[in-house]
Amino acid sequence: MKRVFLSVLVLLAAFSVGTTRASAGSSDTPASADHTAPSYDLKGQALLDLETVQKKFVELANAVPADKLTWRPSQDSRSFAEVFLHVAGERYGILELMGTAPPSGFNGKTFEKSTTDKARIVEELNKSWEFTQKAINGMSNADFARLLPKLGPQANAGDVVYILVSDAHEHLGQSVAYARENGIVPPWTVEAKKQAAQKKAAQK
């Protein structure tokens, strides 16, 4: 988890520099002069995005045969089970960056290796998703703008939510690569192909 936090801090530092440069470049048109409504709802979009990814994680976890959950592409890589649990545990760790305390008893150091049981893995994914939903739904617009000086001069709680979304997509891609390497077609791809075939047959 320390490695994850270091990566997060690097991302936030880069974001801060980019934000500063963007601000400097647009000094001729100060933000106070822009009265247009925000074009992007980070809260609503983040929840929608995370819900979609969560559904895919659960579907993929259920599609992986039990004897494949310990498979890993190399000795220094996470196994299927560890990736899924990493996703669940990292939600707590990333949200903690903005002050949201993880559930009582959660141990980030041992969580990834805590089980290889499919039912428990899915349960942990669902539990951490419920926790994430509650945390983000409980945030006001002001909360998203709340500065987090410890993470960088321009960092705020909204950045933490953004990192949560990007991290989820990163590990979904990793999980799909694992699945393909083992001849497992993602369930949503199977469904898409099925619907395409039905549509083609109906057009004949």
C-alpha positions in Angstrom: 0.0 0.0 0.0 3.0 2.3 0.6 3.9 1.9 -3.0 0.4 2.9 -4.0 0.4 6.0 -1.9 3.7 7.1 -3.4 2.3 6.7 -6.8 -0.8 8.7 -5.8 1.3 11.5 -4.4 3.4 11.6 -7.6 0.2 11.9 -9.6 -1.1 14.6 -7.4 2.2 16.5 -7.6 2.0 16.3 -11.4 -1.6 17.5 -11.3 -0.7 20.4 -9.2 2.0 21.6 -11.6 -0.3 21.2 -14.5 -3.0 23.2 -12.7 -0.6 26.0 -11.9 0.6 26.2 -15.5 -2.9 26.2 -16.8 -3.8 29.0 -14.4 -0.8 31.0 -15.5 -1.7 30.6 -19.1 -5.2 31.8 -18.7 -4.5 34.9 -16.6 -6.1 37.1 -19.3 -9.5 35.5 -18.5 -9.8 35.1 -14.7 -12.1 32.4 -13.4 -14.2 35.0 -11.7 -15.2 36.3 -15.2 -16.6 33.0 -16.2 -20.3 32.7 -15.2 -21.2 29.6 -17.3 -22.5 26.6 -15.5 -20.0 23.8 -14.8 -19.9 21.4 -17.8 -18.9 18.4 -15.7 -20.4 16.8 -12.6 -17.5 15.0 -11.0 -19.6 13.5 -8.3 -22.3 12.1 -10.5 -19.9 11.0 -13.2 -17.5 9.4 -10.8 -20.3 7.3 -9.1 -21.6 6.2 -12.5 -18.1 5.3 -13.8 -17.2 3.4 -10.6 -20.5 1.6 -10.6 -19.9 0.4 -14.1 -16.4 -0.8 -13.3 -17.6 -2.4 -10.1 -20.1 -4.5 -12.0 -17.4 -5.6 -14.4 -15.1 -6.6 -11.6 -17.7 -8.7 -10.0 -18.7 -10.3 -13.3 -15.1 -11.1 -14.1 -14.4 -12.5 -10.6 -17.3 -14.8 -10.9 -16.2 -15.9 -14.4 -12.7 -16.9 -13.2 -12.6 -20.6 -12.3 -11.7 -21.2 -8.7 -8.5 -23.0 -9.5 -7.3 -20.0 -11.5 -7.7 -17.4 -8.7 -4.1 -18.1 -7.6 -2.7 -17.7 -11.2 -0.2 -14.9 -11.7 1.7 -13.9 -14.9 5.0 -13.9 -13.0 6.2 -14.5 -9.5 6.5 -10.8 -8.7 3.0 -10.1 -9.9 -0.3 -10.2 -8.1 -2.6 -13.2 -8.6 -6.2 -12.9 -9.8 -7.4 -13.0 -6.2 -4.8 -10.5 -5.1 -5.8 -8.0 -7.9 -9.5 -8.2 -6.9 -8.7 -7.7 -3.2 -6.2 -5.0 -4.1 -9.0 -3.1 -5.8 -11.3 -3.6 -2.8 -8.7 -2.5 -0.3 -7.3 0.4 -2.3 -10.7 2.0 -2.3 -10.4 2.4 1.5 -6.7 3.5 1.2 -7.4 6.2 -1.5 -10.4 7.6 0.3 -8.4 7.8 3.5 -6.2 10.4 1.7 -9.1 12.8 2.1 -9.8 11.8 5.7 -12.4 9.0 5.2 -11.5 6.4 7.8 -11.5 2.8 6.6 -13.7 0.2 8.3 -12.8 -0.9 11.8 -10.4 -3.9 11.6 -9.2 -3.3 8.1 -5.5 -4.1 7.6 -4.2 -2.9 4.3 -0.9 -4.8 4.8 -2.6 -8.3 4.9 -5.8 -7.7 3.1 -4.7 -8.7 -0.4 -3.6 -12.1 0.7 -6.5 -12.7 3.1 -8.5 -15.1 1.0 -8.6 -17.0 -2.3 -12.3 -17.9 -1.9 -14.3 -16.6 -4.7 -17.5 -15.9 -2.7 -15.5 -13.9 -0.1 -13.6 -12.0 -2.8 -16.9 -10.9 -4.4 -18.2 -10.0 -1.0 -15.2 -7.8 -0.3 -15.6 -6.1 -3.7 -19.3 -5.4 -2.8 -18.5 -4.2 0.7 -15.9 -1.7 -0.4 -18.1 -0.5 -3.2 -20.9 0.2 -0.7 -18.4 2.0 1.5 -17.2 4.1 -1.5 -20.7 5.0 -2.6 -21.6 6.2 0.9 -18.4 8.3 1.1 -18.9 10.0 -2.2 -22.6 10.5 -1.9 -22.0 12.2 1.4 -19.8 14.8 -0.2 -21.1 18.3 -1.0 -19.7 20.5 -3.8 -17.7 22.3 -1.2 -16.2 19.0 0.0 -14.9 18.3 -3.5 -13.2 21.7 -3.5 -11.7 21.2 0.0 -8.0 21.7 -0.3 -5.7 18.9 1.0 -2.3 20.7 1.5 -0.6 17.5 2.6 -1.0 16.1 -0.9 0.0 19.2 -2.8 -0.6 23.0 -3.0 -3.5 22.6 -5.4 -4.7 19.2 -4.4 -8.3 18.8 -3.2 -10.8 16.0 -2.3 -12.1 16.0 -5.8 -8.6 15.0 -7.0 -8.8 12.0 -4.7 -12.1 10.8 -6.2 -10.6 11.3 -9.7 -7.6 9.1 -8.7 -10.1 6.5 -7.4 -11.7 6.4 -10.8 -8.5 6.2 -12.8 -7.1 3.5 -10.5 -10.2 1.4 -10.9 -9.9 1.5 -14.7 -6.2 0.6 -14.5 -6.9 -2.5 -12.5 -9.9 -3.5 -14.7 -7.6 -3.4 -17.7 -5.1 -5.6 -15.7 -7.8 -8.1 -14.8 -9.0 -8.3 -18.4 -5.4 -9.0 -19.5 -5.2 -11.8 -16.9 -8.5 -13.2 -18.1 -7.5 -13.2 -21.8 -4.2 -14.8 -21.0 -6.2 -17.7 -19.5 -8.7 -17.9 -22.3 -11.5 -16.3 -20.3 -13.7 -13.9 -22.3 -15.1 -11.1 -20.2 -18.8 -11.7 -19.6 -19.7 -8.2 -20.9 -17.9 -9.1 -24.2 -19.8 -12.4 -24.4 -23.1 -10.5 -23.9 -22.2 -7.9 -26.5 -21.4 -10.5 -29.1 -24.6 -12.3 -28.3 -26.7 -9.2 -28.8 -24.8 -8.4 -32.0 -25.6 -11.8 -33.4 -29.3 -11.5 -32.4 -29.5 -8.1 -34.1 -27.8 -9.5 -37.3 -30.2 -12.5 -37.4 -33.2 -10.2 -36.9 -32.1 -8.1 -39.9 -32.1 -11.1 -42.3 
